[in-house]
């Protein structure tokens, strides 16, 4: 069963924190920065499959078919987002969320 956007947000948050928890970054790691990490999809505003990822004041939109960024930027956290999108189930689960939203809006 695929995960919902909240579960995917939590997974991305945990992934970034683990990636930054190595000995080199440990002193500079600010876990609280990721408490407001959010994934969203606006099927009405943008009909192409996408996810908007917000971290702090930064925001970027990614194509969930290819994993490519289409708008915005996340600064140094962007590399972790790309790695997370490259995990085996991340894009699949995001696409499942998109399809469910499309069904709910009568577009799928």
N, C-alpha and C positions, 0 to 999 in steps of 0.2 A: 504494500500500500504506500502511495506517495505521501509526502509530508506537506503540510500547509505552509503559508508564508511565515507565520510566527515561528514554527519549528525550524524552517530554513534560516530565518534571522538568527535564532539562537545557535544553530549549527555554525553559521558564518562567524558569529561573535566568538564562539569557543575556538574555532579554527585559527582566527587571527591571534587570539591570546596565546594559544599553544605555540604558534609559529614565532611569536615575539618573546617567548619565555626562555630562549637559549641564554647561555651565560653571557654572551656579548650584549644583549639588549635588556637583560633582567633589571638592571638598576633604573633604566629609563621607561620601563613598562608602566603605563597608566591604564589599568583595566577599566576604571570608571568611564574612560573616554568612549567605550563601546557599549555602555548601558543604553544608549539611545540609538543604537544601530537599527535601521529599519529597512525592510524590503517592501516595495509596493508595486502595483501594476494598475494602470489606468486605461482600461480597454476602450473607454468612451473617447478619451482625448487622443490616444494613439492606438490605432488598430493593428499595428504590427507587433508580434510577440516580443515583449520586452520586460525587463525588471528595472526599477529604479532603486538604487542602493544609496542610503543616506547614512553618513557617519559624521557626527558633530555637525558642523556647518557645511560640510562638503556633500556633494550629491553627483551621481553619475548614472547614466542609463546604459544598459547593456542589452544587446540582441540575444535572446535566449535560444535561438537556433544555432548561432555561430559562437556565442560567447564574446563577441567583439563589442567594444565600447562605442556607442553612437553619439553620446553627448555628455558634457560635464567632466568632472574629475574628482578623484579621491586622494590626491596627494600621495604620500608614501604608502598609504594603506592599499592603494590600487594593485600593487604587485601581489598582495595576499588574496585580494578578491579574484584576480585572474587565476591564481593557483586553486582557489576553492571552486571556481567555475569549471576548472579542468578535472576535478574529482569525478569519478564514474557516475554518480547519481545526481549531482547538483543540477545540471542542465535538464536532465530527464524530469526531475521533480518540479523544476520551475515551469517546464512545458506542460506538465500535468496540471499545475495550478492555473496556468493560462487557459487551458482547455476548459477547466471547470468554470472559470470566470466567464468565458465565452458562452458556455451553456446557460449559465445563470442570466446572461444578458440577451439570450436568444440569438447569438451570433455563431453558434457552433453546432 
